[in-house]
Structures are given as structure tokens and as C-alpha cells.
Amino acid sequence: MHIAILGAGPIGLDAALAAHEAGFPFTVYESGREVAANVRAWGHVRLFTPWSMNLSARMRNRLGVGTPTTSDECPTGVELVQQVLSPVAALPDLAANLRLGTEVVAVSRAGLVKSDEIGTGARSNHPFRVLIRDAHGERVEPADVVLDCTGTYGHPNPTGDGGIPAPGERGLADRIERRIPDVAGSPELWAGRSVLVVGAGHSAQTAVTDLQALAASSAGTHATWVLRSPAGRIEPIENDPLSERARLTARANEILAGGSPHVSVLAGWVVDELRPGGDAVVVILRNGAGRRRSVEVDRVVSLTGSVGDPAIYRQLQVHECWATSGPMKLAATLLGEAGGDCLQQTSHGVAVLESPEPRFYMLGSKSYGRNNTFLLRVGYEQVGEVFDELKASTASVPATTSATATGATGRGDE
Ligand SMILES: Cc1cc2nc3c(=O)[nH]c(=O)nc-3n(C[C@H](O)[C@H](O)[C@H](O)COP(=O)(O)OP(=O)(O)OC[C@H]3O[C@@H](n4cnc5c(N)ncnc54)[C@H](O)[C@@H]3O)c2cc1C
């Protein structure tokens, strides 16, 4: 039974370890030129969770002595990559099955489209077709199980009101930074500039506090912080056990309360339109009363969240939540728990990871859809649960990648 693992982030790599341990042949497809491309993209940011929560038991076992397994310190993304994720990827049994620079474009079933074999159970008799694109072009590879661990970070939400692009936004795409900027690492890009930051989550809080710190020593640096909510305050988690997170929220709230001369706060405003203004960007904002105002800035940083790419599984029978875009059963469970501290979470069992599409699983941050409370620890638990299920089910079910297993029935015309 061949397993296609899409994405070599922390969860895809852990799934590869689990596949190897269980004796399943597997291939890991990673679009980046190196593993953990998304974690590298925010590598300068310090995680809220300590080393002890950021490795799976499988990683600890394979990396052995010297791995920072129990420390209470919080690593940066780069430290996590250098000390754990790259060494895991370099293990010979993983490296041999890892395809870097290989993007998964789409996944389907041989001979079937989405609307075929609804509820008959016959889809599992048709192997998956994984369309990949690498330096040599495009081709299709078969698989019996697909684990979609492609994350969300590569698919940021637009900046405009209501989550759609503001008029002019797409034309100015190259002038909008959609990743958490490394302000301390590349101060020359930000010093002396005016920057408009859109968003209220931890990423926006990080960007604003970093810009504020730079502004204290670099004359002319100024941030305008645009938040959708008029509250003008981030609700802290009571007695937050993650001190890095508590510190960030406290600093952000000081700024929101007017504590920095280098940051102007516009709470209760949304982005209505973007226009080029020579070297600057003109941002038209609107508030709840319908009043409009414009701000001219050197740079725009849009950190309005992200959600995984649904195009990969468009031809599969994946039941998505209408509100979060995560797989329905998991999303319903998470919505039922809404408001709780993400630290209290555990995985919710393999049943909530299942969709009508047999043997297709969305794991890791992508499985949480728009819900931003995902923790690595939960993803590692998901991996364990799926592999327990696969091991149990393969004891009785034959593999399907042979050419004789592809005869399709009940096709539509799509
Ligand atoms: C700034 C930030 C801080 C965070 N801090 C914490 C924290 O403190 N503690 C914690 O537990 N969690 C934290 N998280 C949440 C979460 O743990 C991380 O987002 C984590 O990286 C998710 O791992 P993943 O493997 O699911 O996805 P990702 O790390 O996003 O990995 C997905 C991989 O898939 C690849 N990929 C994407 N599309 C394709 C494709 N089509 N084909 C092939 N490959 C593809 C990407 O290049 C990437 O390597 C944080 C997230 C962010 C953004």
C-alpha cells in the first residue's frame, strides 16, 4: 500500500516517520526546495510552545540523544528546522523517499470524478492519481493513501473587506507583504518607512511590535495598525501558561491603548480600496459608520490569516465545513469547543479526520481550516491515529494500485 504524503512540514515529516515504522512504502512531495518551506518563511519568529511540545515521540526516538526534547525554552522556527526537521528529513530512510521541488497540483481517483460512486464504497477500488509538477514537467503518480499535509501558510487571505480582494489589491500584489516580516533581521527594508499593517492575530501583533521596536531607534519609521474590530483590545487568555504568547498580547494591548508614538491605531476600519501612488500605496479605509479615509504608506503588510488550498482535492469527495473550510467532522468538533485555550486540546480521534473519500486524510494545520488554534502536538497525534487505522485496515483490505484495479463504473461527464 503506497502512501503519498503531500508536504514536508513538521506533520508531513512525522507522517513519513510513521509510514517507515509501519513498513508502508511512501513518497513525500514537497514544493519547496528544502523541507519545511513554510516554517522557514516565518523562521525568525519564536514559537509560543516549548521544545518539549514541538517534537513527536517518533522524532525523539529517531534523533536520540542531544535532541532538545524536554527543554522549556521556546525555539524560533529556524531553530526548529535546524535542530529537528532537517535532521529528520536527512535520515536515510526518509531522504530516499523525499521529492523536493515537487508541487502536488491535484489529486483524483483513476477513472472517477467527484460525483461518481457516491456512497457505494467502490471509490477505494480506484487508486489515487497524484498530479505533480517538478523541474522536468508534469506527470501523474499512483497512490493508495493520500495524506494532505500542505499547511495553510502559502495561501494567505486577501486584504479587502469581507475577505475578498479590495479593488486594486490584485494589481498591487507585489507591493503587499503577506508574511510576517523579519524586521529585526532586515531593518534596512523597514527603517524610515511608513507601514500599514492589517490584521489582529498573533502574526499582526508580532509585526506591529517589531516595527514599534525598530521605530524607537530609527527616526521616521511609523506603523498604522488597521483592525477590523472596533474593540481596540486583544482579549488575553486568563493565566496564559504560554509566557511568550502572554507577553506578545500584553505588548500589543499597550500599543492599542495608545502607548506608542510610533504606531497609529485604526480599530474598526476595513480596507476598501488600494491605489498606486507613485512609490507609495494609497489605502482607502472605511469604518462601521461608512466614513472613508485614505492613508498613504511606503509598504503594506497584510496578515489576515490563511487557509489551505482546496484545489488539490477538488475531484475528491471531501466534506468541507461551510464556515472554516476544514474537514467537516473535525470542524464541527472544533466549533463545539470554540473559545477554549488551544493548549487544552488533544486530537479528536481518527473518525473526525475521515471524509466520504476513503483513505484521503487532511492532517496538520490544514485540517483546522480557518481555525487558528492548531498546535504541532495535535498534528503529531493525528498522524499516530491515522497510522493505527491504516495498519488495522490493511490487515484485511488488498492494495489497489495494480492496473487491473482501475476499471471504473458509474462515471459522469465532467
Ligand atoms: C508564525 C507562526 C507561529 C506558530 N507558532 C506555533 C507554536 O508556537 N506552537 C505550535 O504548536 N504551532 C505553532 N504554529 C502553528 C503550526 O504548528 C505551524 O503552522 C506548523 O508549521 C504546521 O505544520 P504543518 O506540517 O501542518 O504545515 P506547514 O508547516 O505549513 O507545512 C506544509 C508543507 O507543505 C508544502 N506544500 C504546500 N503546498 C504544497 C503542494 N501543493 N505540493 C507539495 N508541497 C506543498 C509547504 O512548502 C510546506 O513545507 C505557528 C504557525 C505560524 C504561522
The ligand as an SDF file (V2000), in Angstrom:
LIG
                    3D

 53 58  0  0  0  0  0  0  0  0999 V2000
    4.0750   32.3250   12.8200 C   0  0  0  0  0  0  0  0  0  0  0  0
    3.5670   31.0180   13.3220 C   0  0  0  0  0  0  0  0  0  0  0  0
    3.8720   30.6090   14.6070 C   0  0  0  0  0  0  0  0  0  0  0  0
    3.4100   29.3900   15.0810 C   0  0  0  0  0  0  0  0  0  0  0  0
    3.7200   29.0230   16.3620 N   0  0  0  0  0  0  0  0  0  0  0  0
    3.3370   27.8170   16.8110 C   0  0  0  0  0  0  0  0  0  0  0  0
    3.7020   27.3830   18.1240 C   0  0  0  0  0  0  0  0  0  0  0  0
    4.3020   28.1120   18.8950 O   0  0  0  0  0  0  0  0  0  0  0  0
    3.3510   26.1300   18.5120 N   0  0  0  0  0  0  0  0  0  0  0  0
    2.6530   25.2890   17.6940 C   0  0  0  0  0  0  0  0  0  0  0  0
    2.3930   24.1480   18.1060 O   0  0  0  0  0  0  0  0  0  0  0  0
    2.2370   25.6890   16.4940 N   0  0  0  0  0  0  0  0  0  0  0  0
    2.5670   26.9260   16.0200 C   0  0  0  0  0  0  0  0  0  0  0  0
    2.1610   27.3490   14.7780 N   0  0  0  0  0  0  0  0  0  0  0  0
    1.1400   26.5430   14.0330 C   0  0  0  0  0  0  0  0  0  0  0  0
    1.6480   25.2960   13.3190 C   0  0  0  0  0  0  0  0  0  0  0  0
    2.2370   24.4160   14.2150 O   0  0  0  0  0  0  0  0  0  0  0  0
    2.5850   25.5850   12.1790 C   0  0  0  0  0  0  0  0  0  0  0  0
    1.8730   26.3310   11.2270 O   0  0  0  0  0  0  0  0  0  0  0  0
    3.1620   24.3330   11.5180 C   0  0  0  0  0  0  0  0  0  0  0  0
    4.1230   24.7460   10.5810 O   0  0  0  0  0  0  0  0  0  0  0  0
    2.1110   23.4600   10.8190 C   0  0  0  0  0  0  0  0  0  0  0  0
    2.7470   22.3180   10.2990 O   0  0  0  0  0  0  0  0  0  0  0  0
    2.1800   21.5570    9.0040 P   0  0  0  0  0  0  0  0  0  0  0  0
    3.1710   20.4640    8.7260 O   0  0  0  0  0  0  0  0  0  0  0  0
    0.7700   21.2090    9.2040 O   0  0  0  0  0  0  0  0  0  0  0  0
    2.1960   22.6410    7.8280 O   0  0  0  0  0  0  0  0  0  0  0  0
    3.3830   23.5210    7.2260 P   0  0  0  0  0  0  0  0  0  0  0  0
    4.4630   23.7410    8.1940 O   0  0  0  0  0  0  0  0  0  0  0  0
    2.7170   24.7000    6.6380 O   0  0  0  0  0  0  0  0  0  0  0  0
    3.9880   22.5990    6.0640 O   0  0  0  0  0  0  0  0  0  0  0  0
    3.3500   22.3790    4.8350 C   0  0  0  0  0  0  0  0  0  0  0  0
    4.4170   21.9740    3.8210 C   0  0  0  0  0  0  0  0  0  0  0  0
    3.7540   21.6170    2.6010 O   0  0  0  0  0  0  0  0  0  0  0  0
    4.4360   22.2210    1.4990 C   0  0  0  0  0  0  0  0  0  0  0  0
    3.4320   22.3870    0.4340 N   0  0  0  0  0  0  0  0  0  0  0  0
    2.4290   23.2980    0.3790 C   0  0  0  0  0  0  0  0  0  0  0  0
    1.6900   23.1180   -0.7350 N   0  0  0  0  0  0  0  0  0  0  0  0
    2.2390   22.0700   -1.3930 C   0  0  0  0  0  0  0  0  0  0  0  0
    1.9200   21.3800   -2.6130 C   0  0  0  0  0  0  0  0  0  0  0  0
    0.8640   21.7400   -3.3630 N   0  0  0  0  0  0  0  0  0  0  0  0
    2.7030   20.3490   -3.0080 N   0  0  0  0  0  0  0  0  0  0  0  0
    3.7670   19.9520   -2.2490 C   0  0  0  0  0  0  0  0  0  0  0  0
    4.1280   20.5780   -1.0850 N   0  0  0  0  0  0  0  0  0  0  0  0
    3.3530   21.5970   -0.6670 C   0  0  0  0  0  0  0  0  0  0  0  0
    4.9620   23.5300    2.0580 C   0  0  0  0  0  0  0  0  0  0  0  0
    6.0410   24.0060    1.3010 O   0  0  0  0  0  0  0  0  0  0  0  0
    5.3660   23.1220    3.4830 C   0  0  0  0  0  0  0  0  0  0  0  0
    6.6950   22.6640    3.5620 O   0  0  0  0  0  0  0  0  0  0  0  0
    2.6110   28.5510   14.2600 C   0  0  0  0  0  0  0  0  0  0  0  0
    2.3030   28.9790   12.9690 C   0  0  0  0  0  0  0  0  0  0  0  0
    2.7700   30.1840   12.4950 C   0  0  0  0  0  0  0  0  0  0  0  0
    2.4210   30.6090   11.0970 C   0  0  0  0  0  0  0  0  0  0  0  0
  1  2  1  0
  2  3  1  0
  2 52  2  0
  3  4  2  0
  4  5  1  0
  4 50  1  0
  5  6  2  0
  6  7  1  0
  6 13  1  0
  7  8  2  0
  7  9  1  0
  9 10  1  0
 10 11  2  0
 10 12  1  0
 12 13  2  0
 13 14  1  0
 14 15  1  0
 14 50  1  0
 15 16  1  0
 16 17  1  0
 16 18  1  0
 18 19  1  0
 18 20  1  0
 20 21  1  0
 20 22  1  0
 22 23  1  0
 23 24  1  0
 24 25  2  0
 24 26  1  0
 24 27  1  0
 27 28  1  0
 28 29  2  0
 28 30  1  0
 28 31  1  0
 31 32  1  0
 32 33  1  0
 33 34  1  0
 33 48  1  0
 34 35  1  0
 35 36  1  0
 35 46  1  0
 36 37  1  0
 36 45  1  0
 37 38  2  0
 38 39  1  0
 39 40  1  0
 39 45  2  0
 40 41  1  0
 40 42  2  0
 42 43  1  0
 43 44  2  0
 44 45  1  0
 46 47  1  0
 46 48  1  0
 48 49  1  0
 50 51  2  0
 51 52  1  0
 52 53  1  0
M  END
$$$$
